[in-house]
Amino acid sequence: MSVTYYQLAILGNVRALENLAHLLDKGGEYARANKIEEAALLDARLFPDMFPFARQVRMVCDMSRLAVAWLTGKEAPKYADDEKSFAELKTRIANSIAWLKTFAEADFADSATREVRLPWNPDKAYRGEVFLLQHAVPNIYFHLSTAYNLLRHNGVLIGKADYLGKVG
């Protein structure tokens, strides 16, 4: 049996978002236990020209929703980029998951051949297959990995099992 667009774009993204929520739980626990202001972790960067932790979380949520919207021709909900706590970021994740769970496999019927044009590069069209496999999925996991690394770099006691979540 081959993997479907629904499995990659919905089940895969929901799993990534659930694992990200778990990482936020660990980050919040660490901040409370060590009397660290959440803002210190939310604003953390690995290098000055990189997005801070909170933006990495937003990017995972946004790309998960936008990828599905662009592959199905639906309108993705937009959220204000104003979260200032782990709890607010977790709400963004929960809202993204809830929206993703409204889709069925049938919504992806023409996703492989659907033309996707990215707003920041409207002159370039991608087939859905190329967009999903070469842009969306790598982007989601890039920002998820960066969020993980920012927490880890700042002392949050997380490991590969936290990143991967429950397997199976």
N, C-alpha and C positions, 0 to 999 in steps of 0.2 A: 504494500500500500504506500502511495506517495503522500508527501506532506502537502497540505492545501494552503491556499492563501489565508483562509479563515484561521487555520491552526497557527500560522506564523504571525498574522496581524492581530488576531484577537487573543487566542490562548497564550501565545508567546509574550505578547505585550502585557496581558493581565498578570502573568507570572512575574515578569520583570518589575512591574509596578508593585506587586505584593511584596517581592523581595526588597524593593526600595523602601517601602513602608516599614518593614522589619528593621532595616538599617537606620531609619529615622528614630524608631523606638530605642535602639541601642545608643544612638547619639544623644537623645534626650535624657536617657538614664545616666549616661556618662556625665553630661553637663550638670545635672542635679546632684549626683553623688560627689562631684568634685568642685561644686560651687562655682561653675564656669557659666558666664552669661551665654545664653543660646546664640546671641548675635555673633559672638566670637567664632563659633563653628559655622553659622549660616553665612558669614562673610569670608570664611577661610578660602584661600587660593593656594595652589601649588607654585604658581609663578604670577607676577603682576599682570601679565597680559591674558591670563586665563579667567574664565567666568568663575565667580564664587560658588560655594556649595549650593546655596539656595537656587541659583540660576541653573546649575547642573540638574537639580531635581525638576525644575520647571521644564527644562529641555526634554527630559525623559517623558514627562507627561504630555507635553505639546506634540512631540514627534509621534508618540503613540497614537494620539487622537488624529493628528493631521494625516498621517500615513493611511489610516483607515478611511478618513473622509475622501482623500484624493483617490484611493483605490476603488471606492464605492460610489463616488459622485454625490455623497451626502455633505451636509454642512456640519463642521465640527464646532462644538461650543467653545467660546473664548472666555478666558479667565483673566482677571487683572493680575498683574505681576507684582503683588504687594504683600505677599506673605512675610511675616516677621517672626515666625516661631515654627518649631517642629510640628506642633499641632495644626497650624494653618497649612503647612506643606502636606501633611497627611490628609487633610480635607481635600486638597487639590488632587492628590493621588486617588482618594476614594471616589471623587466625582468623575475622574477620568476612567476608572475601572467600571463604574456604574454605566457610563455612556458606552464603553466598549462592549459591555455585556448585552446591549440592546440589539446587537447584530447577529445574523444567522449566516450559515454557510452560503445560502442562496444570494446574499447581498454581494458576494464576491465573484459572481458568475462570469463577468467579463473583465476581471481585474488584470489578468495576464496581458491583455492587449489594450487596455485603457491607456490613453495618453495622459501623462502627468507632466505638468509644467510647474516648476517651483517658483514661488513669487519673487525670489531673489535672483532668478535666472529664467525669465519668461520666454526667452528666445530659444531655449533648448527644451525639446520634448523627449520624455523618457517613456518607454513601454512600461506598463505596470510591473512586469517581471523584473526588469532592470532596476526600476525605482525601489521596489521592495527589498530585493536581495543585495543591491550594491549601494543603496543610500540609506533607506529607512532603518533596516535592522542594524547595520553597523553604527549608525548615528545613535540609536537608542542605547546600545551597549557601550558605546564610547562614553556617553554622559553618565550612564549607570556606573561604569567602572571608575570614572573620575570622581563621582560622588563617594563611592566606596573608599577610594584612595585618599580623598580629603579627610574623611572621618578617621581612617586608620593612621594617617600621617599626624593627626592631632591627638592621638592617644586613645581613641575609642577602641575597646577590645573586641574586635570583629575579625573574622577569618573567612576562608573560602566557603565554609559551610553556611555562613550568614549571607554571603553573596549569592550562592547557588540556591539556597532555600531547600525545601524538602524535594527530593528527587523520587519520582515514581508514583 
